[in-house]
Amino acid sequence: MLAYQLTGWQQPPQLREVPVPEPGPGQVLLKVAGAGACHSDLHLMEWPEGTMAFDLPFTLGHENAGWVAALGAGVEGLAEGDAVAVYGPWGCGRCRACRLSREDYCERQAEIGAFGGGLGLDGGMAEYLLVPHSRLLIPLGDLDPRDAAPLTDAGLTPYHAIKRSLHLLHPGSTAVVIGVGGLGHMAVQMLAALSPARIVAVDAAPDKLAVAGEIGADATFEPGEETATAIRELTGGRGAELVLDVVGADATLELARSVVGFEGHLTVIGLAGGKIDYDWTALPWAAQLTATYWGTAVELMDVLALASAGKIHVRVQRFGLDRVEEAYARLRAGEVDGRAVICPNG
C-alpha cells in the first residue's frame, strides 16, 4: 500500500510502498477514510533532529477515521465495516491518567517514545492504519468518516481547552479566539454552542473572519495596533474571561496578554513557538496562562455528539492520497478553507 512517510528530519515526506499491516491480539486494522492535514505536521517537517524523540520513518496523519477492515484476536464490540473515529493520543492504557481516559497526559509517554499514530508511530495517511487497541476507537454513527476525521484533533483540542474554562463564561462575559483556521473555526462554533459568552474572532485573513461571523462570532477583528484597545472597549474595559490563542506566535501571545481580564484564562493551543516574558506585570491579577494538549477520549465522545446533533460542523476540503503534497502546500500558504483531509480510499 502507499503511505506518506516522514523519512528524515527537515526533509520532505515521501509517498512510499509499505506492507499492509496485520492486526495482532487486541489490535484493529482500519481502512482509512480520512486523515486530516494539520499544522503540527508542518512543524514536524521543519524541526531539526532531536526536537522530538521519534524513530523514523513513520507515516504521517494523526487525525483519523475509517472503517474496520480486520479484527485481531480478542477484540469485541466491533465488526468489519463499522465506521469509527480514532482517538489520537496513544498512552499506555494502564496509568491513572489513561484509566481516566486522559491518554493525552499519559504518565508513561516518555517511555513510549511517541504520542500516537502520525506522531512517532504510523498514522493514517495510508490506505490502512493499524490501531494498537480497540479502546482507541469510537463509533461514528451516521457521521461520514471522511468529514469526521478532523473532529479527533481540530475538534477535540479546542473542546478540551474550552471545557476547562466554561465556568468563567457567564452571560455578559467575553471569549476571544485568535486564529480562526482549522482549530479556530471549531472553537468559535463550540463557544456558540456551549456558552452565553460574547465571541470575538481575530485573524489576518478577511475571508476567515467572514466565516467566523457566519458560524457564531459576535465581533471580528484583523490584528493591528488598535486591536487590543478595540477588544477592551468592547468588554467595557474589563478584558476577556477566556482568550484562546490558536496560533501561539509572539504577536498573538502579546495580543492575548493585552486583552485577557482579571482572573481570566489565557490558553495557548497553537504551536508557533512564541514566548511571553513573565514578571508580576505580565498578566492582570489572578489571570492564568496555560497550554493544553489534545483532550480525553470521553471529550471526543462529546465532540462527536455535538457534530451528530448539528451543533458543530467541520469545513473540509478533500484530497486524494496522490494530492497529499498539494494539500500541505496549500496549508502552508494559508489557502485551506477549514481542514484539508486526505482520503486514501476515495
Residue pairs with C-beta under 8 A, 6 or more apart in sequence:
1 17
1 18
1 19
1 20
1 126
1 127
1 128
2 15
2 16
2 17
2 18
2 126
2 127
2 321
2 344
3 15
3 16
3 17
3 18
3 59
3 122
3 125
3 126
3 127
4 13
4 14
4 15
4 16
4 59
4 60
4 61
4 125
4 126
4 321
4 324
4 342
5 13
5 14
5 15
5 16
5 18
5 57
5 58
5 59
5 60
6 13
6 44
6 45
6 56
6 57
6 58
6 60
7 13
7 14
7 16
7 56
7 57
8 56
9 47
9 48
9 49
9 51
9 56
10 45
10 46
10 47
10 48
10 49
11 45
12 45
12 325
13 45
13 60
15 321
15 322
15 324
16 57
18 59
18 126
20 29
20 127
20 128
21 29
21 122
21 128
21 130
22 29
22 70
23 29
23 70
23 71
23 72
23 75
23 130
24 72
24 73
25 72
25 73
25 74
26 72
26 73
26 74
26 75
26 132
26 133
26 134
27 72
27 75
27 130
27 131
27 132
27 133
27 134
28 68
28 70
28 71
28 72
28 75
28 78
28 130
28 131
28 133
28 134
28 137
29 68
29 69
29 70
29 71
29 72
29 128
29 129
29 130
29 131
30 64
30 66
30 67
30 68
30 69
30 84
30 86
30 124
30 128
30 129
30 130
30 131
30 137
31 66
31 67
31 68
31 69
31 127
31 128
31 345
32 61
32 64
32 65
32 66
32 124
32 125
32 126
32 127
32 128
32 129
32 344
32 345
33 65
33 66
33 67
33 83
33 144
33 145
33 146
33 149
33 343
33 345
34 64
34 65
34 66
34 124
34 145
34 146
34 147
34 148
34 149
34 150
34 316
34 318
34 341
34 342
34 343
35 60
35 61
35 63
35 64
35 118
35 123
35 124
35 125
35 149
35 341
35 342
35 344
36 61
36 62
36 63
36 64
36 149
36 150
36 152
36 153
36 154
36 182
36 339
36 340
36 341
36 342
37 61
37 63
37 319
37 324
37 327
37 328
37 331
37 336
37 339
37 340
37 341
37 342
38 62
38 63
38 153
38 154
38 182
39 181
39 182
39 270
39 271
39 331
40 62
40 119
40 271
41 60
41 61
41 62
41 118
41 328
42 328
42 331
42 332
43 271
44 52
44 60
44 119
45 328
52 120
53 110
53 113
53 120
54 113
54 114
54 119
54 120
55 113
55 114
55 120
58 114
58 118
58 120
58 121
58 122
58 123
59 117
59 118
59 122
59 123
59 124
59 125
59 126
59 129
60 118
60 123
60 125
61 117
61 118
61 123
61 124
61 125
61 126
61 129
61 342
62 88
62 115
62 116
62 117
62 118
62 119
62 123
62 124
62 153
63 88
63 118
63 124
63 149
63 150
63 152
63 153
63 154
63 339
64 85
64 86
64 88
64 117
64 118
64 123
64 124
64 129
64 149
64 152
65 83
65 84
65 85
65 86
65 140
65 145
65 146
65 148
65 149
65 151
65 152
66 83
66 84
66 86
66 124
66 129
66 145
66 345
67 81
67 82
67 83
67 84
67 145
68 78
68 79
68 80
68 81
68 82
68 84
68 137
69 80
69 128
70 80
71 78
71 79
71 80
71 134
75 134
76 134
77 134
78 84
78 134
78 137
82 139
83 139
83 140
83 141
83 143
83 144
83 145
84 137
84 138
84 139
84 140
84 145
85 137
85 138
85 139
85 140
85 145
85 148
85 149
85 151
85 152
85 300
85 304
86 117
86 124
86 129
86 131
86 136
86 137
86 152
87 103
87 135
87 136
87 137
87 138
87 152
87 297
87 300
88 115
88 116
88 117
88 118
88 119
88 152
88 153
88 156
88 294
89 103
89 104
89 106
89 115
89 116
89 293
89 294
90 103
90 112
90 114
90 115
90 116
90 117
90 121
90 132
90 133
90 136
91 97
91 98
91 103
91 104
91 106
91 108
91 109
91 112
92 98
92 106
92 107
92 108
92 111
92 112
93 103
93 133
93 135
94 108
95 106
95 107
95 108
96 107
97 103
97 105
97 106
97 107
98 106
98 107
100 296
101 296
101 297
101 298
102 296
103 296
103 297
104 160
104 293
104 294
104 295
104 296
105 293
106 112
109 115
113 120
114 120
114 121
116 123
117 123
117 124
117 129
117 131
118 124
118 125
121 132
122 129
122 130
123 129
124 149
124 342
124 344
125 321
125 324
125 342
125 344
126 321
126 344
127 321
127 344
127 345
131 137
135 297
136 297
138 297
138 300
138 301
138 304
140 148
140 304
141 304
141 308
142 308
143 151
143 304
143 307
143 308
146 316
146 318
146 341
146 343
147 314
147 316
147 341
148 304
148 307
148 314
149 341
150 182
150 186
150 314
150 316
150 338
150 339
150 341
151 300
151 303
151 304
151 307
151 314
152 300
153 183
153 294
154 182
154 183
154 186
154 314
154 339
155 186
155 190
155 300
155 303
155 307
155 312
155 314
156 294
156 295
156 299
156 300
156 303
157 183
157 269
157 292
157 293
157 294
157 295
158 183
158 184
158 186
158 187
158 190
158 244
158 246
158 269
159 186
159 190
159 295
159 299
159 302
159 303
159 306
160 292
160 294
160 295
160 296
160 299
161 187
161 244
161 267
161 269
161 292
162 175
162 187
162 190
162 191
162 194
162 195
162 242
162 244
163 194
163 299
164 265
164 267
164 292
165 241
165 242
165 265
165 267
166 194
166 195
168 241
168 242
168 263
168 264
168 265
169 175
169 191
169 194
169 195
169 196
169 197
169 241
169 242
170 196
170 197
170 241
171 196
172 198
173 195
173 196
173 197
173 198
173 240
173 241
173 242
174 197
174 198
174 199
174 200
174 231
174 234
174 235
174 238
174 239
174 240
174 241
174 242
174 261
175 191
175 195
175 197
175 198
175 199
175 200
175 240
175 241
175 242
175 243
175 244
176 200
176 201
176 202
176 231
176 240
176 242
176 243
176 244
176 256
176 259
177 184
177 187
177 188
177 191
177 199
177 200
177 201
177 202
177 212
177 217
177 244
177 246
178 184
178 202
178 203
178 223
178 243
178 244
178 245
178 246
178 247
178 252
178 255
178 256
179 202
179 203
179 245
179 246
179 247
179 252
179 270
180 187
180 188
180 201
180 202
180 203
180 208
180 209
180 211
180 212
180 217
180 246
181 203
181 208
181 246
181 334
181 336
181 338
182 336
182 338
182 339
183 246
183 269
183 270
184 201
184 203
184 208
184 212
184 244
184 246
185 208
185 211
185 212
185 215
185 315
185 338
186 312
186 314
187 244
187 246
188 199
188 201
188 212
188 215
188 216
188 217
189 215
189 216
189 311
189 312
189 313
190 306
190 312
191 197
191 199
191 216
192 199
192 215
192 216
193 216
193 306
193 311
193 312
197 241
197 242
198 218
198 219
198 234
198 235
199 216
199 217
199 218
199 219
200 217
200 218
200 219
200 220
200 221
200 231
200 234
200 240
201 209
201 212
201 213
201 217
201 219
201 220
201 221
202 220
202 221
202 222
202 223
202 227
202 231
202 252
202 255
203 209
203 212
203 220
203 222
203 223
204 222
204 223
205 334
206 222
207 337
209 217
209 220
209 221
209 222
210 220
211 315
211 337
212 220
213 220
215 313
219 234
221 227
221 230
221 231
223 251
223 252
223 255
227 255
228 255
228 258
228 259
231 240
231 259
232 238
232 239
232 258
232 259
235 259
235 261
238 261
238 262
239 259
239 260
239 261
239 262
239 264
239 284
240 259
240 260
240 261
240 264
241 261
241 263
241 264
241 265
242 264
242 265
242 267
243 256
243 259
243 260
243 264
243 265
243 266
243 267
244 267
244 269
245 252
245 253
245 256
245 266
245 267
245 268
245 269
245 270
246 269
246 270
247 270
247 272
247 274
248 268
248 269
248 270
248 271
248 272
248 273
248 274
249 270
249 272
249 273
249 274
250 274
250 275
251 274
252 270
252 272
252 274
253 268
253 274
253 275
253 276
254 276
256 266
256 268
257 266
257 276
257 282
257 283
260 266
260 283
260 284
260 287
261 284
261 287
262 284
262 285
262 286
262 287
263 284
263 285
263 286
263 287
264 284
264 287
264 288
265 287
265 288
265 290
266 283
266 287
266 288
266 289
266 290
267 290
267 291
267 292
268 289
268 290
268 291
268 292
269 291
269 292
276 282
276 289
278 289
283 289
295 303
303 312
306 312
307 313
307 314
314 338
314 339
315 337
315 338
315 339
316 338
316 339
316 340
316 341
317 327
317 336
317 337
317 338
317 339
317 340
317 341
318 341
318 343
319 326
319 327
319 340
319 341
319 342
319 343
320 342
320 343
320 344
320 346
321 342
321 343
321 344
323 342
324 342
327 336
327 340
327 342
328 340
330 336
330 340
331 340
